């Protein structure tokens, strides 16, 4: 298709070699994901605890 524009590479390149890695950014994103999961699970648990008294008071089981 574009034979003259893109030179052929004589060596195979790996995916990581072409993209590159950024360990500090990856660590930061991992921490953000872990904190988000903890927040969501904590919200679900506290919601069950806080709404349990309302169901008992209304007679719903």
C-alpha angles and dihedrals in degrees: 000000000000099000098156098043104054115052116218117248116230091202127059113241123210123230093250092049092056097041102030128209130256108200097185092052091045091051091049092051091048090053091048091051092048092049091048092052092048091049093051094047091046091050092051093050095045090047090056092048095046096045095045092082092051092056092050092048091051093045094244117140 
